Amino acid sequence: MDIIKINNLNIAGKLSVIKKISRCISKGRVVILPTATIYGISCKYNDKNTIERIRKIKKRNIDLPFIILISNPDDLKNFTSNINTAAKNIIKRFWNIKNPESLTIIFNKKKYLKNFITGGKSTIAVRIAELKFLREIIDICGPIISTSATTSGIKILPKKVDEIPITIRKQADLIVECESHLPGIESTIVSVENDIPVLIREGKVKFKDVLKAI
């Protein structure tokens, strides 16, 4: 297990760090990353073997899908072709590429996406990575999955590496540790399968603000 320590989350522009993390992900490794909310476990979204590793590490059921992080709204074309008016308005309001907010959106997935990516569901959960350095990583290695760095079913939102269960830390190939604590607040999740958004989980973004956007 390797550890990369960063002073803060604003490491955009440190190309050597970005490239090292991206190479690790591209090689099929399990990486623990700080997000704008909590520490998460990540790998390439379409890497079946590594996704299965993460499920075992987290003791996560096979029918539970992961959130996919992208770096640009244009990446959505790889995951869904059904973006209704409500979804477009929400994307415009919360997925500003320079300052995206912590909002995960559930869409109807494209039919060719494999079941291991979506937990066998007909939908897919996507979010733009809020942190610029994560978007720079994704620009190189492509979209990644993100799930809390905790055992499935245990309500722990790790704000620092020490709060991640030791069994999970030991099984990761790389840990990116930030010296400052993270907020410890989950992203908000809304479904836009139909024209009226449905709240799945309220977190950093308030659902009332999502409704205002449409």
Kinemage of the C-alpha trace (Angstrom):
@kinemage 1
@onewidth
@group {chain A} dominant
@subgroup {mainchain}
@vectorlist {calphas} color= white
{ca met a 1} P 0.000 0.000 0.000
{ca asp a 2} L 1.351 3.402 -1.032
{ca ile a 3} L 0.380 6.709 0.575
{ca ile a 4} L 0.461 10.116 -1.070
{ca lys a 5} L 0.083 12.999 1.386
{ca ile a 6} L -1.187 16.366 0.223
{ca asn a 7} L -1.344 19.581 2.235
{ca asn a 8} L -4.802 20.560 1.022
{ca leu a 9} L -7.364 19.712 -1.614
{ca asn a 10} L -6.177 22.466 -3.931
{ca ile a 11} L -3.396 20.524 -5.645
{ca ala a 12} L -4.629 21.306 -9.134
{ca gly a 13} L -1.673 21.872 -11.401
{ca lys a 14} L 0.676 19.436 -9.622
{ca leu a 15} L 0.866 17.267 -12.692
{ca ser a 16} L 3.247 14.699 -11.221
{ca val a 17} L 0.780 13.882 -8.421
{ca ile a 18} L -2.178 13.824 -10.812
{ca lys a 19} L -0.347 11.511 -13.216
{ca lys a 20} L 0.743 9.102 -10.470
{ca ile a 21} L -2.807 8.703 -9.163
{ca ser a 22} L -4.208 8.388 -12.696
{ca arg a 23} L -1.680 5.695 -13.626
{ca cys a 24} L -2.571 3.727 -10.527
{ca ile a 25} L -6.273 3.815 -11.403
{ca ser a 26} L -5.607 2.978 -15.061
{ca lys a 27} L -3.623 -0.105 -14.003
{ca gly a 28} L -6.651 -1.540 -12.185
{ca arg a 29} L -5.751 -0.539 -8.650
{ca val a 30} L -8.003 0.256 -5.675
{ca val a 31} L -7.492 3.863 -4.604
{ca ile a 32} L -8.777 5.732 -1.542
{ca leu a 33} L -9.337 9.382 -2.412
{ca pro a 34} L -10.535 12.473 -0.558
{ca thr a 35} L -13.637 13.950 -2.143
{ca ala a 36} L -15.275 17.265 -1.297
{ca thr a 37} L -17.329 15.462 1.359
{ca ile a 38} L -15.717 12.250 2.692
{ca tyr a 39} L -13.029 9.698 1.837
{ca gly a 40} L -14.118 7.296 -0.859
{ca ile a 41} L -12.859 4.163 -2.598
{ca ser a 42} L -12.426 4.394 -6.346
{ca cys a 43} L -11.393 2.543 -9.488
{ca lys a 44} L -12.202 2.775 -13.185
{ca tyr a 45} L -15.966 2.542 -13.677
{ca asn a 46} L -15.710 -0.288 -16.215
{ca asp a 47} L -12.973 -2.350 -14.541
{ca lys a 48} L -14.930 -5.465 -13.566
{ca asn a 49} L -12.181 -7.184 -11.592
{ca thr a 50} L -11.340 -4.135 -9.488
{ca ile a 51} L -14.995 -3.353 -8.876
{ca glu a 52} L -15.414 -6.908 -7.569
{ca arg a 53} L -12.413 -6.317 -5.299
{ca ile a 54} L -14.039 -3.187 -3.905
{ca arg a 55} L -17.288 -5.062 -3.277
{ca lys a 56} L -15.368 -7.670 -1.268
{ca ile a 57} L -13.385 -5.022 0.608
{ca lys a 58} L -16.584 -3.216 1.599
{ca lys a 59} L -18.644 -6.425 1.980
{ca arg a 60} L -21.120 -4.823 -0.382
{ca asn a 61} L -24.004 -6.679 -2.027
{ca ile a 62} L -23.689 -7.253 -5.743
{ca asp a 63} L -27.059 -5.573 -6.442
{ca leu a 64} L -25.996 -2.240 -4.927
{ca pro a 65} L -24.731 0.134 -7.634
{ca phe a 66} L -21.900 2.635 -7.273
{ca ile a 67} L -21.837 6.345 -8.011
{ca ile a 68} L -19.778 7.280 -11.059
{ca leu a 69} L -17.689 10.453 -10.997
{ca ile a 70} L -17.162 12.320 -14.249
{ca ser a 71} L -15.170 15.460 -15.034
{ca asn a 72} L -17.498 17.171 -17.492
{ca pro a 73} L -21.245 17.110 -18.262
{ca asp a 74} L -20.354 15.994 -21.793
{ca asp a 75} L -19.285 12.648 -20.304
{ca leu a 76} L -22.952 11.882 -19.666
{ca lys a 77} L -23.340 10.797 -23.278
{ca asn a 78} L -21.481 7.604 -22.355
{ca phe a 79} L -24.024 6.693 -19.687
{ca thr a 80} L -27.444 8.003 -20.699
{ca ser a 81} L -29.267 9.361 -23.722
{ca asn a 82} L -32.392 10.283 -21.781
{ca ile a 83} L -31.849 13.764 -20.343
{ca asn a 84} L -35.256 15.348 -19.859
{ca thr a 85} L -35.976 19.047 -19.314
{ca ala a 86} L -35.946 18.795 -15.520
{ca ala a 87} L -32.573 17.038 -15.611
{ca lys a 88} L -31.132 19.651 -17.971
{ca asn a 89} L -32.202 22.454 -15.635
{ca ile a 90} L -30.730 20.693 -12.603
{ca ile a 91} L -27.469 20.040 -14.446
{ca lys a 92} L -27.256 23.686 -15.507
{ca arg a 93} L -27.811 24.867 -11.921
{ca phe a 94} L -25.612 22.442 -9.952
{ca trp a 95} L -23.023 21.063 -12.382
{ca asn a 96} L -21.194 24.263 -13.248
{ca ile a 97} L -17.894 22.926 -14.536
{ca lys a 98} L -15.865 25.529 -12.621
{ca asn a 99} L -17.654 24.980 -9.320
{ca pro a 100} L -19.915 21.892 -9.346
{ca glu a 101} L -21.940 21.125 -6.242
{ca ser a 102} L -22.281 17.849 -4.373
{ca leu a 103} L -25.298 16.497 -6.257
{ca thr a 104} L -25.544 12.950 -7.608
{ca ile a 105} L -28.163 12.427 -10.316
{ca ile a 106} L -29.761 9.096 -11.244
{ca phe a 107} L -30.568 8.624 -14.946
{ca asn a 108} L -31.901 5.802 -17.094
{ca lys a 109} L -28.747 4.041 -18.256
{ca lys a 110} L -27.696 3.227 -21.778
{ca lys a 111} L -28.599 -0.383 -22.508
{ca tyr a 112} L -25.078 -1.454 -23.479
{ca leu a 113} L -23.678 -0.733 -19.998
{ca lys a 114} L -22.792 -3.959 -18.211
{ca asn a 115} L -24.744 -5.076 -15.148
{ca phe a 116} L -21.633 -5.124 -12.955
{ca ile a 117} L -21.428 -1.340 -13.414
{ca thr a 118} L -25.004 -0.657 -12.320
{ca gly a 119} L -25.726 -3.532 -9.945
{ca gly a 120} L -28.118 -4.994 -12.494
{ca lys a 121} L -30.349 -1.913 -12.416
{ca ser a 122} L -31.724 0.010 -15.388
{ca thr a 123} L -30.465 3.275 -13.918
{ca ile a 124} L -27.074 4.826 -13.265
{ca ala a 125} L -25.943 7.374 -10.648
{ca val a 126} L -23.541 10.060 -11.848
{ca arg a 127} L -21.892 13.105 -10.289
{ca ile a 128} L -19.322 15.621 -11.459
{ca ala a 129} L -16.319 15.492 -9.142
{ca glu a 130} L -16.430 18.696 -7.117
{ca leu a 131} L -12.674 18.916 -6.572
{ca lys a 132} L -10.601 20.188 -9.468
{ca phe a 133} L -7.775 17.747 -8.836
{ca leu a 134} L -10.234 14.832 -9.085
{ca arg a 135} L -11.540 16.183 -12.377
{ca glu a 136} L -7.955 16.400 -13.632
{ca ile a 137} L -7.396 12.763 -12.642
{ca ile a 138} L -10.583 11.711 -14.443
{ca asp a 139} L -9.542 13.695 -17.527
{ca ile a 140} L -6.581 11.321 -17.779
{ca cys a 141} L -7.894 7.925 -16.636
{ca gly a 142} L -11.607 8.336 -17.455
{ca pro a 143} L -14.690 8.149 -15.186
{ca ile a 144} L -14.313 6.375 -11.847
{ca ile a 145} L -16.650 4.844 -9.312
{ca ser a 146} L -16.846 6.377 -5.855
{ca thr a 147} L -18.191 4.806 -2.691
{ca ser a 148} L -17.609 5.642 0.952
{ca ala a 149} L -14.437 4.158 2.422
{ca thr a 150} L -16.400 2.167 4.978
{ca thr a 151} L -17.837 -1.306 5.413
{ca ser a 152} L -21.229 -1.542 3.723
{ca gly a 153} L -24.131 -0.940 6.098
{ca ile a 154} L -22.043 0.832 8.739
{ca lys a 155} L -22.887 4.516 9.017
{ca ile a 156} L -19.419 6.030 9.187
{ca leu a 157} L -18.545 9.073 7.096
{ca pro a 158} L -14.745 9.196 7.239
{ca lys a 159} L -13.473 12.780 7.410
{ca lys a 160} L -9.872 11.684 7.861
{ca val a 161} L -7.886 8.577 6.979
{ca asp a 162} L -7.757 7.369 10.598
{ca glu a 163} L -11.549 7.025 10.529
{ca ile a 164} L -11.403 4.548 7.655
{ca pro a 165} L -11.534 0.957 9.007
{ca ile a 166} L -8.030 -0.507 9.118
{ca thr a 167} L -9.208 -3.591 7.206
{ca ile a 168} L -10.150 -1.352 4.287
{ca arg a 169} L -6.959 0.698 4.415
{ca lys a 170} L -4.799 -2.430 4.315
{ca gln a 171} L -6.514 -3.703 1.172
{ca ala a 172} L -6.169 -0.480 -0.822
{ca asp a 173} L -3.295 -0.132 -3.282
{ca leu a 174} L -3.005 3.635 -2.833
{ca ile a 175} L -4.269 6.123 -0.258
{ca val a 176} L -4.306 9.847 -1.019
{ca glu a 177} L -4.352 11.556 2.366
{ca cys a 178} L -5.192 15.199 2.888
{ca glu a 179} L -3.900 16.855 6.072
{ca ser a 180} L -7.104 18.843 6.543
{ca his a 181} L -10.344 17.163 7.660
{ca leu a 182} L -13.181 16.754 5.170
{ca pro a 183} L -16.724 18.027 5.946
{ca gly a 184} L -18.157 14.529 6.481
{ca ile a 185} L -21.398 15.241 4.613
{ca glu a 186} L -22.705 12.917 1.904
{ca ser a 187} L -23.762 14.096 -1.528
{ca thr a 188} L -27.445 14.608 -2.217
{ca ile a 189} L -28.927 12.023 -4.581
{ca val a 190} L -31.951 12.706 -6.793
{ca ser a 191} L -33.540 10.582 -9.484
{ca val a 192} L -34.534 12.208 -12.784
{ca glu a 193} L -35.828 9.096 -14.518
{ca asn a 194} L -39.070 11.015 -15.034
{ca asp a 195} L -39.846 14.725 -15.406
{ca ile a 196} L -40.319 15.220 -11.656
{ca pro a 197} L -37.139 14.718 -9.580
{ca val a 198} L -37.365 12.290 -6.668
{ca leu a 199} L -35.206 12.649 -3.563
{ca ile a 200} L -33.212 9.513 -2.744
{ca arg a 201} L -30.876 11.003 -0.137
{ca glu a 202} L -30.501 14.539 1.127
{ca gly a 203} L -26.976 15.646 1.883
{ca lys a 204} L -24.995 18.783 1.205
{ca val a 205} L -27.419 20.135 -1.413
{ca lys a 206} L -30.945 20.801 -0.142
{ca phe a 207} L -33.758 19.166 -2.111
{ca lys a 208} L -35.828 22.362 -1.974
{ca asp a 209} L -33.069 24.035 -3.983
{ca val a 210} L -33.153 21.210 -6.532
{ca leu a 211} L -36.893 21.753 -6.979
{ca lys a 212} L -36.332 25.481 -7.467
{ca ala a 213} L -33.955 24.701 -10.312
{ca ile a 214} L -36.696 23.089 -12.410
